[in-house]
Amino acid sequence: PHDFCLTPSFYIWCENRLSFTGRAEYLLGLKGPAEGLEIEQGAQNRFHLVQRGASHRHQPHAPRKATVVTVETPPWFCIHHSHAEEEELPGGDRRVSVYSAGWKEEGLASGSFLSSWAGEAPDFDVIAPTYYWKTVILVKADGSSAELVAHGLVSGTEACCIDHPHVDPRLEARMLTADGMGSERRACFMSFCNDECLSTPPLGWLRVDLATGETARWEAPRRSGQFAEELVVVPKSCSDGSWLLGILSDVRRGQSCLCILDGDHIAQGPVARVWLPCRPAHGLHGWFLPPDRGVP
């Protein structure tokens, strides 16, 4: 697993089915560990849900055996989770919905893993498009078993290539109720590449209403040489809305800027830009700078 998420009752992670076939090359220093990983073609993914039990009140340090239930999904590749939701149903069963970024099964045909992320920029010609997924799991009231209810692309994003989905931190590990309480204003924000099912660099940011499937987005002008990085979602102090912070790389200018967007009105674009003294390479989650390139 690469990522995990929480609900009030469970720790959740998805197991991608990989084999480590490059042990000899790794020990000889010929390859890095990721270069030795291969995807098991046709193997089903596994979601593991670990019960978050309360500590022993009278014996807080006593060892406890965790209760784990596992369900399998059709083959795909899970990259990141934006969050998970839990709903208590009449009778005590729990419906858990996990939202994730990942590749379709046909994107795994090469069998290689992260082989195209070196250098100044990824090689998008050989990277599969990333989609936004929803996996629904029903856990029995006694926690003894679970079953897969649904697994597919999130409504409204079926043709969208995206990456790095995030929600307002106030939506994480939250319980939904059967009468709909807690389900209002459930939006997810993510990097947006295109809505043509193509693997391309991210050009802007996308908002998805998880209740309705309605989407809104802002994109940098095409052929402007501007590319978007991962968002950070910041709760507004005066409402339940969100501010969005994202780096936009301007290749022609040779600089990057921190964009600030209103998550409630994302299509209006940045409300402010803070230009940085450099243009870090496109990356995953962030980057490090040497001391002489730091911001004053």
Contacts in CASP RR format, 6 or more apart in sequence:
PFRMAT RR
TARGET T0000
AUTHOR 0000-0000-0000
METHOD contacts of the structure
MODEL  1
PHDFCLTPSFYIWCENRLSFTGRAEYLLGLKGPAEGLEIEQGAQNRFHLV
QRGASHRHQPHAPRKATVVTVETPPWFCIHHSHAEEEELPGGDRRVSVYS
AGWKEEGLASGSFLSSWAGEAPDFDVIAPTYYWKTVILVKADGSSAELVA
HGLVSGTEACCIDHPHVDPRLEARMLTADGMGSERRACFMSFCNDECLST
PPLGWLRVDLATGETARWEAPRRSGQFAEELVVVPKSCSDGSWLLGILSD
VRRGQSCLCILDGDHIAQGPVARVWLPCRPAHGLHGWFLPPDRGVP
1 13 0 8 1.000
1 14 0 8 1.000
1 15 0 8 1.000
1 16 0 8 1.000
1 78 0 8 1.000
2 16 0 8 1.000
2 78 0 8 1.000
2 79 0 8 1.000
2 80 0 8 1.000
3 13 0 8 1.000
3 14 0 8 1.000
3 78 0 8 1.000
3 79 0 8 1.000
3 80 0 8 1.000
3 81 0 8 1.000
3 100 0 8 1.000
4 11 0 8 1.000
4 12 0 8 1.000
4 13 0 8 1.000
4 81 0 8 1.000
5 12 0 8 1.000
5 13 0 8 1.000
5 81 0 8 1.000
5 82 0 8 1.000
5 83 0 8 1.000
5 84 0 8 1.000
5 98 0 8 1.000
5 172 0 8 1.000
6 12 0 8 1.000
6 52 0 8 1.000
6 84 0 8 1.000
6 172 0 8 1.000
6 173 0 8 1.000
7 84 0 8 1.000
7 85 0 8 1.000
7 86 0 8 1.000
7 96 0 8 1.000
7 173 0 8 1.000
7 174 0 8 1.000
7 175 0 8 1.000
8 52 0 8 1.000
8 86 0 8 1.000
8 173 0 8 1.000
8 174 0 8 1.000
8 175 0 8 1.000
9 51 0 8 1.000
9 52 0 8 1.000
9 86 0 8 1.000
9 94 0 8 1.000
9 139 0 8 1.000
10 49 0 8 1.000
10 50 0 8 1.000
10 51 0 8 1.000
10 52 0 8 1.000
10 84 0 8 1.000
10 86 0 8 1.000
10 94 0 8 1.000
10 96 0 8 1.000
10 139 0 8 1.000
11 49 0 8 1.000
11 50 0 8 1.000
11 52 0 8 1.000
12 47 0 8 1.000
12 48 0 8 1.000
12 49 0 8 1.000
12 50 0 8 1.000
12 81 0 8 1.000
12 84 0 8 1.000
12 96 0 8 1.000
12 98 0 8 1.000
13 47 0 8 1.000
13 48 0 8 1.000
14 45 0 8 1.000
14 46 0 8 1.000
14 47 0 8 1.000
14 48 0 8 1.000
14 78 0 8 1.000
14 81 0 8 1.000
14 98 0 8 1.000
14 100 0 8 1.000
14 135 0 8 1.000
15 45 0 8 1.000
15 46 0 8 1.000
15 47 0 8 1.000
15 48 0 8 1.000
16 39 0 8 1.000
16 45 0 8 1.000
16 77 0 8 1.000
16 78 0 8 1.000
17 39 0 8 1.000
17 40 0 8 1.000
17 42 0 8 1.000
17 43 0 8 1.000
17 44 0 8 1.000
17 45 0 8 1.000
17 46 0 8 1.000
17 75 0 8 1.000
18 37 0 8 1.000
18 38 0 8 1.000
18 39 0 8 1.000
18 40 0 8 1.000
18 113 0 8 1.000
19 37 0 8 1.000
19 38 0 8 1.000
19 40 0 8 1.000
20 33 0 8 1.000
20 36 0 8 1.000
20 37 0 8 1.000
20 38 0 8 1.000
21 36 0 8 1.000
21 37 0 8 1.000
21 38 0 8 1.000
22 31 0 8 1.000
22 35 0 8 1.000
22 36 0 8 1.000
23 36 0 8 1.000
25 31 0 8 1.000
25 32 0 8 1.000
25 35 0 8 1.000
25 36 0 8 1.000
26 32 0 8 1.000
26 33 0 8 1.000
26 35 0 8 1.000
26 36 0 8 1.000
34 113 0 8 1.000
34 114 0 8 1.000
35 115 0 8 1.000
36 113 0 8 1.000
37 113 0 8 1.000
37 114 0 8 1.000
38 111 0 8 1.000
38 112 0 8 1.000
38 113 0 8 1.000
39 77 0 8 1.000
39 108 0 8 1.000
39 111 0 8 1.000
39 112 0 8 1.000
39 113 0 8 1.000
41 75 0 8 1.000
41 108 0 8 1.000
41 109 0 8 1.000
41 111 0 8 1.000
42 75 0 8 1.000
42 105 0 8 1.000
43 75 0 8 1.000
44 72 0 8 1.000
44 73 0 8 1.000
44 74 0 8 1.000
44 75 0 8 1.000
45 72 0 8 1.000
45 73 0 8 1.000
45 74 0 8 1.000
45 75 0 8 1.000
45 76 0 8 1.000
45 77 0 8 1.000
45 78 0 8 1.000
46 70 0 8 1.000
46 71 0 8 1.000
46 72 0 8 1.000
46 73 0 8 1.000
47 70 0 8 1.000
47 71 0 8 1.000
47 72 0 8 1.000
47 73 0 8 1.000
47 98 0 8 1.000
47 135 0 8 1.000
47 137 0 8 1.000
48 68 0 8 1.000
48 69 0 8 1.000
48 70 0 8 1.000
49 68 0 8 1.000
49 69 0 8 1.000
49 70 0 8 1.000
49 71 0 8 1.000
49 96 0 8 1.000
49 137 0 8 1.000
49 139 0 8 1.000
49 146 0 8 1.000
50 66 0 8 1.000
50 67 0 8 1.000
50 68 0 8 1.000
51 66 0 8 1.000
51 67 0 8 1.000
51 68 0 8 1.000
51 143 0 8 1.000
53 64 0 8 1.000
55 64 0 8 1.000
56 62 0 8 1.000
56 64 0 8 1.000
67 143 0 8 1.000
69 139 0 8 1.000
69 143 0 8 1.000
69 144 0 8 1.000
69 145 0 8 1.000
69 146 0 8 1.000
70 146 0 8 1.000
71 137 0 8 1.000
71 146 0 8 1.000
71 147 0 8 1.000
71 148 0 8 1.000
72 148 0 8 1.000
73 135 0 8 1.000
73 148 0 8 1.000
73 151 0 8 1.000
74 105 0 8 1.000
74 151 0 8 1.000
75 105 0 8 1.000
75 108 0 8 1.000
76 102 0 8 1.000
76 103 0 8 1.000
76 104 0 8 1.000
76 105 0 8 1.000
76 108 0 8 1.000
76 133 0 8 1.000
77 102 0 8 1.000
77 103 0 8 1.000
77 107 0 8 1.000
77 108 0 8 1.000
77 128 0 8 1.000
78 100 0 8 1.000
78 101 0 8 1.000
78 102 0 8 1.000
78 133 0 8 1.000
79 100 0 8 1.000
79 101 0 8 1.000
79 102 0 8 1.000
79 103 0 8 1.000
79 130 0 8 1.000
79 163 0 8 1.000
80 100 0 8 1.000
80 101 0 8 1.000
80 102 0 8 1.000
80 164 0 8 1.000
80 165 0 8 1.000
81 98 0 8 1.000
81 99 0 8 1.000
81 100 0 8 1.000
81 101 0 8 1.000
82 99 0 8 1.000
82 100 0 8 1.000
82 101 0 8 1.000
82 132 0 8 1.000
82 165 0 8 1.000
82 166 0 8 1.000
82 167 0 8 1.000
82 188 0 8 1.000
82 190 0 8 1.000
83 99 0 8 1.000
83 167 0 8 1.000
83 171 0 8 1.000
83 172 0 8 1.000
83 173 0 8 1.000
83 188 0 8 1.000
84 96 0 8 1.000
84 97 0 8 1.000
84 98 0 8 1.000
84 99 0 8 1.000
84 173 0 8 1.000
85 96 0 8 1.000
85 97 0 8 1.000
85 99 0 8 1.000
85 174 0 8 1.000
85 176 0 8 1.000
85 186 0 8 1.000
86 94 0 8 1.000
86 95 0 8 1.000
86 96 0 8 1.000
86 97 0 8 1.000
86 174 0 8 1.000
86 175 0 8 1.000
86 176 0 8 1.000
87 94 0 8 1.000
87 95 0 8 1.000
87 96 0 8 1.000
87 97 0 8 1.000
87 175 0 8 1.000
87 176 0 8 1.000
87 177 0 8 1.000
87 178 0 8 1.000
88 94 0 8 1.000
88 175 0 8 1.000
88 177 0 8 1.000
88 178 0 8 1.000
89 95 0 8 1.000
89 178 0 8 1.000
90 178 0 8 1.000
91 141 0 8 1.000
92 141 0 8 1.000
93 138 0 8 1.000
93 139 0 8 1.000
93 140 0 8 1.000
93 141 0 8 1.000
94 138 0 8 1.000
94 139 0 8 1.000
94 141 0 8 1.000
95 136 0 8 1.000
95 137 0 8 1.000
95 138 0 8 1.000
95 139 0 8 1.000
95 149 0 8 1.000
96 136 0 8 1.000
96 137 0 8 1.000
96 138 0 8 1.000
96 139 0 8 1.000
97 134 0 8 1.000
97 135 0 8 1.000
97 136 0 8 1.000
97 137 0 8 1.000
98 134 0 8 1.000
98 135 0 8 1.000
98 136 0 8 1.000
98 137 0 8 1.000
99 132 0 8 1.000
99 133 0 8 1.000
99 134 0 8 1.000
99 154 0 8 1.000
99 165 0 8 1.000
99 167 0 8 1.000
99 188 0 8 1.000
99 210 0 8 1.000
100 132 0 8 1.000
100 133 0 8 1.000
100 134 0 8 1.000
100 135 0 8 1.000
100 165 0 8 1.000
101 130 0 8 1.000
101 131 0 8 1.000
101 132 0 8 1.000
101 133 0 8 1.000
101 162 0 8 1.000
101 163 0 8 1.000
101 164 0 8 1.000
101 165 0 8 1.000
101 190 0 8 1.000
102 130 0 8 1.000
102 131 0 8 1.000
102 132 0 8 1.000
102 133 0 8 1.000
103 128 0 8 1.000
103 129 0 8 1.000
103 130 0 8 1.000
103 131 0 8 1.000
104 128 0 8 1.000
104 129 0 8 1.000
104 131 0 8 1.000
106 128 0 8 1.000
107 128 0 8 1.000
107 129 0 8 1.000
108 128 0 8 1.000
110 126 0 8 1.000
115 126 0 8 1.000
116 122 0 8 1.000
116 123 0 8 1.000
116 124 0 8 1.000
116 126 0 8 1.000
116 127 0 8 1.000
117 127 0 8 1.000
117 283 0 8 1.000
117 284 0 8 1.000
119 281 0 8 1.000
120 281 0 8 1.000
120 282 0 8 1.000
121 201 0 8 1.000
121 281 0 8 1.000
121 282 0 8 1.000
122 201 0 8 1.000
122 282 0 8 1.000
122 283 0 8 1.000
124 199 0 8 1.000
124 200 0 8 1.000
124 201 0 8 1.000
125 199 0 8 1.000
127 199 0 8 1.000
128 199 0 8 1.000
129 161 0 8 1.000
129 193 0 8 1.000
129 197 0 8 1.000
129 198 0 8 1.000
129 199 0 8 1.000
130 161 0 8 1.000
130 162 0 8 1.000
130 163 0 8 1.000
130 193 0 8 1.000
130 199 0 8 1.000
131 153 0 8 1.000
131 157 0 8 1.000
131 158 0 8 1.000
131 160 0 8 1.000
131 161 0 8 1.000
131 162 0 8 1.000
132 153 0 8 1.000
132 154 0 8 1.000
132 157 0 8 1.000
132 160 0 8 1.000
132 162 0 8 1.000
132 165 0 8 1.000
132 188 0 8 1.000
132 190 0 8 1.000
132 208 0 8 1.000
133 151 0 8 1.000
133 152 0 8 1.000
133 153 0 8 1.000
133 154 0 8 1.000
134 150 0 8 1.000
134 151 0 8 1.000
134 152 0 8 1.000
134 153 0 8 1.000
134 154 0 8 1.000
135 148 0 8 1.000
135 150 0 8 1.000
135 151 0 8 1.000
135 152 0 8 1.000
136 148 0 8 1.000
136 149 0 8 1.000
136 150 0 8 1.000
136 151 0 8 1.000
137 146 0 8 1.000
137 147 0 8 1.000
137 148 0 8 1.000
137 149 0 8 1.000
138 146 0 8 1.000
138 147 0 8 1.000
138 149 0 8 1.000
139 145 0 8 1.000
139 146 0 8 1.000
140 146 0 8 1.000
154 208 0 8 1.000
154 210 0 8 1.000
154 213 0 8 1.000
155 213 0 8 1.000
156 208 0 8 1.000
156 213 0 8 1.000
156 214 0 8 1.000
156 215 0 8 1.000
157 206 0 8 1.000
157 208 0 8 1.000
157 213 0 8 1.000
157 215 0 8 1.000
159 195 0 8 1.000
159 196 0 8 1.000
159 197 0 8 1.000
160 192 0 8 1.000
160 193 0 8 1.000
160 194 0 8 1.000
160 195 0 8 1.000
160 206 0 8 1.000
160 215 0 8 1.000
161 192 0 8 1.000
161 193 0 8 1.000
161 194 0 8 1.000
161 195 0 8 1.000
161 196 0 8 1.000
161 197 0 8 1.000
161 198 0 8 1.000
161 199 0 8 1.000
161 200 0 8 1.000
162 190 0 8 1.000
162 191 0 8 1.000
162 192 0 8 1.000
162 193 0 8 1.000
162 202 0 8 1.000
162 206 0 8 1.000
163 190 0 8 1.000
163 191 0 8 1.000
163 193 0 8 1.000
163 202 0 8 1.000
163 230 0 8 1.000
164 190 0 8 1.000
164 191 0 8 1.000
164 230 0 8 1.000
164 231 0 8 1.000
164 285 0 8 1.000
165 188 0 8 1.000
165 189 0 8 1.000
165 190 0 8 1.000
166 188 0 8 1.000
166 189 0 8 1.000
166 190 0 8 1.000
166 230 0 8 1.000
166 231 0 8 1.000
166 232 0 8 1.000
166 233 0 8 1.000
167 186 0 8 1.000
167 187 0 8 1.000
167 188 0 8 1.000
167 189 0 8 1.000
167 233 0 8 1.000
168 187 0 8 1.000
168 233 0 8 1.000
168 235 0 8 1.000
168 240 0 8 1.000
168 241 0 8 1.000
168 242 0 8 1.000
169 233 0 8 1.000
169 235 0 8 1.000
170 235 0 8 1.000
170 240 0 8 1.000
171 186 0 8 1.000
174 182 0 8 1.000
175 182 0 8 1.000
176 182 0 8 1.000
176 183 0 8 1.000
183 211 0 8 1.000
184 211 0 8 1.000
185 240 0 8 1.000
185 241 0 8 1.000
186 209 0 8 1.000
186 210 0 8 1.000
186 211 0 8 1.000
187 207 0 8 1.000
187 208 0 8 1.000
187 209 0 8 1.000
187 210 0 8 1.000
187 242 0 8 1.000
187 263 0 8 1.000
188 207 0 8 1.000
188 208 0 8 1.000
188 210 0 8 1.000
189 205 0 8 1.000
189 206 0 8 1.000
189 207 0 8 1.000
189 208 0 8 1.000
189 231 0 8 1.000
189 233 0 8 1.000
189 242 0 8 1.000
189 244 0 8 1.000
189 263 0 8 1.000
189 266 0 8 1.000
190 205 0 8 1.000
190 206 0 8 1.000
190 208 0 8 1.000
190 231 0 8 1.000
191 202 0 8 1.000
191 204 0 8 1.000
191 205 0 8 1.000
191 206 0 8 1.000
191 228 0 8 1.000
191 229 0 8 1.000
191 230 0 8 1.000
191 231 0 8 1.000
192 202 0 8 1.000
192 203 0 8 1.000
192 204 0 8 1.000
192 205 0 8 1.000
192 206 0 8 1.000
192 217 0 8 1.000
192 219 0 8 1.000
192 228 0 8 1.000
193 199 0 8 1.000
193 200 0 8 1.000
193 201 0 8 1.000
193 202 0 8 1.000
193 203 0 8 1.000
194 200 0 8 1.000
194 203 0 8 1.000
201 227 0 8 1.000
201 282 0 8 1.000
202 227 0 8 1.000
202 228 0 8 1.000
202 229 0 8 1.000
203 219 0 8 1.000
203 220 0 8 1.000
203 222 0 8 1.000
203 226 0 8 1.000
203 227 0 8 1.000
203 228 0 8 1.000
204 217 0 8 1.000
204 218 0 8 1.000
204 219 0 8 1.000
204 220 0 8 1.000
204 228 0 8 1.000
204 248 0 8 1.000
205 217 0 8 1.000
205 218 0 8 1.000
205 228 0 8 1.000
205 231 0 8 1.000
205 244 0 8 1.000
205 246 0 8 1.000
205 261 0 8 1.000
205 266 0 8 1.000
206 215 0 8 1.000
206 216 0 8 1.000
206 217 0 8 1.000
206 266 0 8 1.000
207 215 0 8 1.000
207 216 0 8 1.000
207 217 0 8 1.000
207 263 0 8 1.000
207 266 0 8 1.000
208 214 0 8 1.000
208 215 0 8 1.000
209 215 0 8 1.000
216 266 0 8 1.000
216 267 0 8 1.000
217 266 0 8 1.000
217 267 0 8 1.000
218 261 0 8 1.000
218 266 0 8 1.000
218 267 0 8 1.000
218 268 0 8 1.000
218 269 0 8 1.000
218 270 0 8 1.000
220 226 0 8 1.000
220 227 0 8 1.000
220 228 0 8 1.000
220 248 0 8 1.000
224 250 0 8 1.000
224 252 0 8 1.000
225 250 0 8 1.000
225 251 0 8 1.000
225 252 0 8 1.000
226 248 0 8 1.000
226 249 0 8 1.000
226 250 0 8 1.000
226 251 0 8 1.000
227 248 0 8 1.000
227 249 0 8 1.000
227 251 0 8 1.000
227 282 0 8 1.000
228 246 0 8 1.000
228 247 0 8 1.000
228 248 0 8 1.000
228 249 0 8 1.000
229 246 0 8 1.000
229 247 0 8 1.000
229 248 0 8 1.000
229 249 0 8 1.000
229 256 0 8 1.000
229 282 0 8 1.000
229 283 0 8 1.000
229 286 0 8 1.000
230 246 0 8 1.000
230 247 0 8 1.000
230 284 0 8 1.000
230 285 0 8 1.000
230 286 0 8 1.000
231 244 0 8 1.000
231 245 0 8 1.000
231 246 0 8 1.000
232 244 0 8 1.000
232 245 0 8 1.000
232 246 0 8 1.000
233 242 0 8 1.000
233 243 0 8 1.000
233 244 0 8 1.000
234 242 0 8 1.000
234 243 0 8 1.000
234 244 0 8 1.000
234 245 0 8 1.000
235 241 0 8 1.000
235 242 0 8 1.000
235 243 0 8 1.000
236 242 0 8 1.000
236 243 0 8 1.000
241 263 0 8 1.000
241 264 0 8 1.000
242 263 0 8 1.000
242 264 0 8 1.000
243 260 0 8 1.000
243 261 0 8 1.000
243 262 0 8 1.000
243 263 0 8 1.000
244 259 0 8 1.000
244 260 0 8 1.000
244 261 0 8 1.000
244 262 0 8 1.000
244 263 0 8 1.000
244 266 0 8 1.000
245 258 0 8 1.000
245 259 0 8 1.000
245 260 0 8 1.000
246 258 0 8 1.000
246 259 0 8 1.000
246 260 0 8 1.000
246 261 0 8 1.000
247 256 0 8 1.000
247 257 0 8 1.000
247 258 0 8 1.000
247 259 0 8 1.000
247 276 0 8 1.000
247 280 0 8 1.000
248 256 0 8 1.000
248 257 0 8 1.000
248 258 0 8 1.000
248 259 0 8 1.000
248 270 0 8 1.000
248 273 0 8 1.000
249 256 0 8 1.000
249 279 0 8 1.000
249 280 0 8 1.000
249 282 0 8 1.000
250 256 0 8 1.000
250 257 0 8 1.000
250 279 0 8 1.000
251 279 0 8 1.000
253 279 0 8 1.000
254 279 0 8 1.000
255 275 0 8 1.000
255 276 0 8 1.000
255 277 0 8 1.000
255 278 0 8 1.000
255 279 0 8 1.000
256 275 0 8 1.000
256 276 0 8 1.000
256 278 0 8 1.000
256 279 0 8 1.000
256 280 0 8 1.000
257 273 0 8 1.000
257 274 0 8 1.000
257 275 0 8 1.000
257 276 0 8 1.000
258 273 0 8 1.000
258 274 0 8 1.000
258 276 0 8 1.000
259 269 0 8 1.000
259 270 0 8 1.000
259 272 0 8 1.000
259 273 0 8 1.000
260 270 0 8 1.000
260 271 0 8 1.000
260 272 0 8 1.000
260 273 0 8 1.000
260 274 0 8 1.000
261 268 0 8 1.000
261 269 0 8 1.000
261 270 0 8 1.000
261 271 0 8 1.000
262 268 0 8 1.000
262 271 0 8 1.000
276 295 0 8 1.000
277 293 0 8 1.000
277 294 0 8 1.000
277 295 0 8 1.000
277 296 0 8 1.000
278 289 0 8 1.000
278 293 0 8 1.000
278 294 0 8 1.000
280 286 0 8 1.000
280 287 0 8 1.000
280 289 0 8 1.000
281 287 0 8 1.000
END
